Amino acid sequence: MGRFAAAVCAALALAAGTASAESWSRMPTCYLRRSTEIRVHSENRMSVREEDEIWIASDNDRTEGYDAFTETAYGTLKKFEGSVFDSTGRLIRTLRNEDRNVSTVSYGAVYSEHRTCFHTLSIPRVPYRVSRVKEYEIRCLLMWPDWNPQAAFPVRDAELKIVCERPVPFRTRVLGGVTGPDSVRTRDGFPAFVWKASGIPPLKKEFRAAPESLFSTGVRFFPQRFNLEGHDGSAEDWTRLGDFYESLFEPRCMLRKTVPLVDECRSLPDPSERVRMLFKAFQESTRYVLIHLGIDGIRPHFAEDVHQNRYGDCKDLSLYLIAMLRQAGVEAYPALVLTRDQGTLDPDMPEGRFNHCVTAVMTGTDTLWLECTSDESWPDNIPPGLEGSSALILRRGKSTFLRIPESVSTANSRHVNASAELTLNRKLAFSGTARYLGDCSEAARERLRSLNEIERRNWFIGTLIPEAGTCSFNSFRIRGLDVPDSALIVSFAFKVPLFLKRAGSRWLIQPRVFNRFLFNGEEPSARKLPLRNPGRFMETDTIRFTIPAGLKVYNGEDSTTIDSPFGRYEDRCRTTQDGFVWTSRLSLERLDVPVSEYREYHHFMKQTGNAVRRKIVLSGIDSSAMTPH
């Protein structure tokens, strides 16, 4: 038994003097203690030891005994140890060789040098206690791990110790109720820093929680100097960090010969037109393939190799496109990105926590962001996954950190203009056009390309009238499917069976076509985390309903307007001689909602949710005349 497990056993034995085994058995699942020690040996090597003591009280919580480590070119697992004790502290079993597993599956990659080592410690009968140890080595301080002791269950006590065997400059940011650092000396005489936390609440999932808010208790580390396979790097400011990455990219951004299309592009006086032509040709001739080789996927392959192979990951494709653009006289650079779904970076704390790479094209005072892994994007549209993301544009001596701009709602829109004829047998003949712009067109285009003709029709009906059932089409045509920088337009004509819903002697219509509205947010009193919406958008409907003679709109002309800083919803029902005209418009304007504004946001979303589902009531004909046949 390790010294840490022995210490906890002693603590449990001491507690047994004042608490019976029965009281322990009634204790819910929790982490009794979490301890991490990081020893910094040099600018390119550190060792980490993590120790956990977990009380498992329920069959549903057995998975908390799972632990894993992914080995990379710069991270190696040294030790997995573990034991299971019953509620009296008696040793039941230890981690055996057959408990340890290794997966070499390259998730999302054709090939990867990574391999995941994992195990699960448990016994058939609860409650029990898991004691586990994990030791690993990191061979570059650029990969310095943050300390995040929060878990899915409460943590009673947690401690982090950093031991510096040689002076290495680093900065920290302390989050939540963490105390420290306290300066101490280790038994072997090295300076060390200790942080502690206790009573850490479990991490709770909340609707669309801003990803950066999920790390709320712990310590973040920002090494100032590091060495990666002989490449010295500094993160004292963004310019120096950019220079480090630029030194890995720039020597590989060369093509031996001019790409044939480049000569044609050079004759175009407008650089934006050159970008558009080259980017389209690039999308048609390359494909995204993730292969982890070399400096752990940090350094791209040579642009010449990508040109010959016609495939690569985000860094490879971006570098290849940059090489072509430069041949055409266009100023372009790699941009490292932390995508918004992974959080944000602090402008005042440079670090290398990037997970993506795109191409940044400088056109006068503007910057075009080219997503080289997508066949559906185009130069004038920032993909939704990039909007608001933290980015570092790599330029020797001039690297720039910034946030990628966010588009306005009107740029990402869906519009339906249609005619709808209701019949006495409760059917609906529906015809018109749906027009998609911006992110909406990109998402629809990507979806439609993956479907056959029948699947496309079913998908389209599902976006308009989810409960339509089996519909019969008279016509269905898609324009702009293969032209990413144009509007996507769907012309349609189909019939919906049993569209009218009966309510006593009256009939109900839910006229709003696009029911994309989704809000499952907690009540304001339960909300603890800020919210992040996936993107701004606008949806509009204009539908001319023709109803059978003898029917009339029972609730008459009506309109709704809901206005707030977060968005706007408005609709109107205007009666006509043979029916009514329905118009509606929904726009979402705010992406980030702090906790302090969540109550107002929640009120707006609930009001809007009720409004988009409102119904038009028809009356005037006996229900027997409206039976299907």
KABELCOR-V492001 format. One record per pair of residues at least 24 apart in sequence whose C-alpha atoms are under 6 Angstrom apart, sorted by the first residue. I is the first residue (numbers start at 1). J is the second residue. If there is no record, write none. Layout:
i,j
I,J
I,J
This chain:
i,j
28,57
29,55
29,56
29,57
30,54
30,55
30,153
30,154
30,155
31,155
32,156
33,157
33,158
34,158
35,158
35,159
35,160
36,160
37,160
37,161
37,162
38,162
39,162
39,163
40,164
40,165
41,165
43,226
43,227
44,139
44,140
44,141
44,227
45,138
45,139
45,140
46,137
46,138
47,136
47,137
48,135
48,136
49,134
49,135
50,133
50,134
51,132
51,133
52,131
52,132
53,130
53,131
54,129
54,130
55,129
56,127
56,128
56,129
57,126
57,127
65,120
65,121
66,119
66,120
67,118
67,119
68,117
68,118
69,116
69,117
70,115
70,116
71,114
71,115
72,114
73,296
74,138
74,139
75,137
75,138
76,136
76,137
77,136
78,135
78,136
79,134
79,135
80,133
80,134
81,132
81,133
82,131
82,132
83,130
83,131
84,129
84,130
85,128
85,129
86,128
87,128
109,290
109,291
110,290
110,291
111,291
112,291
112,292
140,228
141,226
146,220
146,221
147,218
147,219
148,218
151,202
151,203
152,202
152,203
153,202
154,200
154,201
154,202
155,199
155,200
156,198
156,199
157,197
157,198
158,196
158,197
159,195
159,196
160,194
160,195
161,193
161,194
162,192
162,193
163,192
164,191
165,190
169,224
170,222
170,223
170,224
171,221
171,222
172,220
172,221
173,219
173,220
174,219
175,216
175,217
175,218
175,219
176,216
176,217
207,521
208,531
208,532
209,530
209,531
210,530
210,531
210,532
211,342
211,343
212,343
235,350
237,350
238,350
239,399
242,394
242,399
243,396
246,394
248,299
252,302
253,303
253,319
253,323
254,303
254,323
255,304
262,328
266,328
283,375
286,310
286,311
287,311
288,312
288,313
288,373
289,313
314,357
314,373
315,357
317,372
318,358
318,359
318,372
331,361
331,362
332,360
332,361
333,359
333,360
334,359
334,393
334,394
335,359
335,360
335,392
335,393
335,394
336,391
336,392
337,390
337,391
338,389
338,390
339,386
339,389
340,389
344,390
345,390
376,442
376,484
378,485
409,536
409,537
409,538
410,538
411,438
412,437
412,438
412,439
412,440
412,537
413,437
413,537
413,538
413,539
414,539
415,539
415,540
415,541
416,541
417,542
417,543
418,543
419,543
419,544
420,544
420,545
421,545
421,546
422,547
423,548
424,626
425,626
425,627
425,628
426,498
426,499
426,500
427,496
427,497
427,498
427,499
428,495
428,496
428,499
429,494
429,495
430,493
430,494
430,495
431,492
431,493
432,491
432,492
433,490
433,491
434,489
434,490
435,488
435,489
436,487
436,488
437,487
441,488
464,513
464,514
468,496
471,495
471,496
506,618
506,619
507,617
507,618
508,616
508,617
509,615
509,616
510,615
524,599
530,593
530,594
530,595
531,592
531,593
532,591
532,592
533,591
536,588
536,589
537,587
537,588
538,586
538,587
539,585
539,586
540,584
540,585
541,583
541,584
542,582
542,583
543,581
543,582
544,581
545,579
545,580
545,581
546,578
546,579
547,579
550,620
551,619
551,620
551,621
552,618
552,619
553,617
553,618
554,617
554,618
554,619
566,590
